[in-house]
Amino acid sequence: MHITTPSRSASDLRPIVAGEVHLWGLRIARKRAGVAPDLLPAERAHAARFRSPDDRDRFVQCRSALRRLLAGYLGRAPSGIDLELSRFGKPFLAGSPLRFNVSHSGAIALLAFARDADVGVDIERVREMPDAQDIVDKYFSQADKAAFRRSACDTRAFFEIWTRKEARLKAEGVGLSGALDAGDAAGWETVGIETDPGYAAAVAVARPGADVLALRWLA
Ligand SMILES: CC(C)(COP(=O)(O)OP(=O)(O)OC[C@H]1O[C@@H](n2cnc3c(N)ncnc32)[C@H](O)[C@@H]1OP(=O)(O)O)[C@@H](O)C(=O)NCCC(=O)NCCS
């Protein structure tokens, strides 16, 4: 069970102990972001290529929060952090035990951090999905199909199952190019995250029994 705590600032953070997952939430402001001072030139160029102002806002504010949190955990300036990209596009820190992943949907971004264990996070705004049953038939494992049936094909249940699956694939770093119909496997802890009522979210970490701390909202 996750309890949403009042807003905090990145300065509240304390070091991550191996076996813990720290979760941060960010409410995306609709401010049609211009330049974010924490972003590197390549990230600003990336932001400038978004056609949708909402997508640009989400990327800029989430990346800026990521840099500020990484800076806090690593004791460095936000702009002094080099992020690398894996073969499938997952940002990571080379040569550091600190692992992280971000997800954004609608007006919320989630950022997850762990030490010495791959972590993935996913959030989806719960919305009408006319093709939900097709996706279930094609991509859900037998256990997930059964869980969806038990929910009487409820849309929220669909997104709860989906986010658990995507969080796990994002932890592995393969994203949606991974085996979507793979069921839960040993070696992973996957936990649902409560944010706002209109959203479903989950975090997965490659450490069974990991201590997933309550979500903290950035001020
Ligand atoms: C990653 C992926 C699952 C994103 O799904 P989404 O629901 O649209 O987006 P989310 O908000 O949950 O996650 C996006 C974030 O995940 C991270 N990310 C990108 N690729 C990732 C990957 N392969 N694994 C884990 N995380 C990834 C990024 O930080 C990204 O946010 P940013 O662009 O603001 O930095 C999807 O784009 C994907 O499957 N990508 C990999 C597939 C592939 O083959 N890509 C080839 C391009 S190199």
The ligand as an SDF file (V2000), in Angstrom:
LIG
                    3D

 48 50  0  0  0  0  0  0  0  0999 V2000
   10.2990    3.3990  -23.6640 C   0  0  0  0  0  0  0  0  0  0  0  0
    8.8940    3.2680  -24.1540 C   0  0  0  0  0  0  0  0  0  0  0  0
    8.2860    2.0440  -23.4670 C   0  0  0  0  0  0  0  0  0  0  0  0
    8.1570    4.5640  -23.7840 C   0  0  0  0  0  0  0  0  0  0  0  0
    6.8350    4.3630  -23.5720 O   0  0  0  0  0  0  0  0  0  0  0  0
    5.7990    5.5490  -23.2700 P   0  0  0  0  0  0  0  0  0  0  0  0
    4.6580    4.9320  -22.5160 O   0  0  0  0  0  0  0  0  0  0  0  0
    5.4950    6.2640  -24.5200 O   0  0  0  0  0  0  0  0  0  0  0  0
    6.5850    6.5920  -22.3950 O   0  0  0  0  0  0  0  0  0  0  0  0
    6.9260    6.7170  -20.8480 P   0  0  0  0  0  0  0  0  0  0  0  0
    6.5310    8.0840  -20.4830 O   0  0  0  0  0  0  0  0  0  0  0  0
    6.4280    5.5950  -20.0120 O   0  0  0  0  0  0  0  0  0  0  0  0
    8.5220    6.5890  -20.8180 O   0  0  0  0  0  0  0  0  0  0  0  0
    9.3220    7.4920  -21.5010 C   0  0  0  0  0  0  0  0  0  0  0  0
   10.6600    7.5500  -20.8100 C   0  0  0  0  0  0  0  0  0  0  0  0
   11.2280    6.2520  -20.6930 O   0  0  0  0  0  0  0  0  0  0  0  0
   12.6430    6.3300  -20.8610 C   0  0  0  0  0  0  0  0  0  0  0  0
   12.9960    5.3660  -21.8860 N   0  0  0  0  0  0  0  0  0  0  0  0
   13.1980    5.5400  -23.2170 C   0  0  0  0  0  0  0  0  0  0  0  0
   13.5050    4.3430  -23.7870 N   0  0  0  0  0  0  0  0  0  0  0  0
   13.4850    3.4100  -22.7960 C   0  0  0  0  0  0  0  0  0  0  0  0
   13.7190    2.0070  -22.7660 C   0  0  0  0  0  0  0  0  0  0  0  0
   14.0460    1.2990  -23.8400 N   0  0  0  0  0  0  0  0  0  0  0  0
   13.6040    1.3690  -21.5820 N   0  0  0  0  0  0  0  0  0  0  0  0
   13.2920    2.0470  -20.4680 C   0  0  0  0  0  0  0  0  0  0  0  0
   13.0490    3.3830  -20.4270 N   0  0  0  0  0  0  0  0  0  0  0  0
   13.1530    4.0510  -21.5850 C   0  0  0  0  0  0  0  0  0  0  0  0
   12.9780    7.7580  -21.2360 C   0  0  0  0  0  0  0  0  0  0  0  0
   13.5370    8.3810  -20.0930 O   0  0  0  0  0  0  0  0  0  0  0  0
   11.6440    8.3700  -21.5890 C   0  0  0  0  0  0  0  0  0  0  0  0
   11.4280    9.6730  -21.1250 O   0  0  0  0  0  0  0  0  0  0  0  0
   12.1770   10.9480  -21.7350 P   0  0  0  0  0  0  0  0  0  0  0  0
   12.1370   10.8140  -23.2030 O   0  0  0  0  0  0  0  0  0  0  0  0
   11.3880   12.1110  -21.1970 O   0  0  0  0  0  0  0  0  0  0  0  0
   13.5520   10.8750  -21.1510 O   0  0  0  0  0  0  0  0  0  0  0  0
    8.8100    3.0530  -25.6920 C   0  0  0  0  0  0  0  0  0  0  0  0
    9.1910    4.2370  -26.3420 O   0  0  0  0  0  0  0  0  0  0  0  0
    9.7130    1.9320  -26.1470 C   0  0  0  0  0  0  0  0  0  0  0  0
    9.3140    0.7840  -26.0830 O   0  0  0  0  0  0  0  0  0  0  0  0
   10.9560    2.2300  -26.5700 N   0  0  0  0  0  0  0  0  0  0  0  0
   11.9660    1.2390  -26.8570 C   0  0  0  0  0  0  0  0  0  0  0  0
   11.6680    0.5050  -28.1330 C   0  0  0  0  0  0  0  0  0  0  0  0
   12.6660    0.7030  -29.1960 C   0  0  0  0  0  0  0  0  0  0  0  0
   13.0030   -0.2310  -29.8280 O   0  0  0  0  0  0  0  0  0  0  0  0
   13.1280    1.9290  -29.4210 N   0  0  0  0  0  0  0  0  0  0  0  0
   14.0650    2.1860  -30.4610 C   0  0  0  0  0  0  0  0  0  0  0  0
   14.5470    3.5960  -30.3250 C   0  0  0  0  0  0  0  0  0  0  0  0
   16.2390    3.5910  -29.8190 S   0  0  0  0  0  0  0  0  0  0  0  0
  1  2  1  0
  2  3  1  0
  2  4  1  0
  2 36  1  0
  4  5  1  0
  5  6  1  0
  6  7  2  0
  6  8  1  0
  6  9  1  0
  9 10  1  0
 10 11  2  0
 10 12  1  0
 10 13  1  0
 13 14  1  0
 14 15  1  0
 15 16  1  0
 15 30  1  0
 16 17  1  0
 17 18  1  0
 17 28  1  0
 18 19  1  0
 18 27  1  0
 19 20  2  0
 20 21  1  0
 21 22  1  0
 21 27  2  0
 22 23  1  0
 22 24  2  0
 24 25  1  0
 25 26  2  0
 26 27  1  0
 28 29  1  0
 28 30  1  0
 30 31  1  0
 31 32  1  0
 32 33  2  0
 32 34  1  0
 32 35  1  0
 36 37  1  0
 36 38  1  0
 38 39  2  0
 38 40  1  0
 40 41  1  0
 41 42  1  0
 42 43  1  0
 43 44  2  0
 43 45  1  0
 45 46  1  0
 46 47  1  0
 47 48  1  0
M  END
$$$$
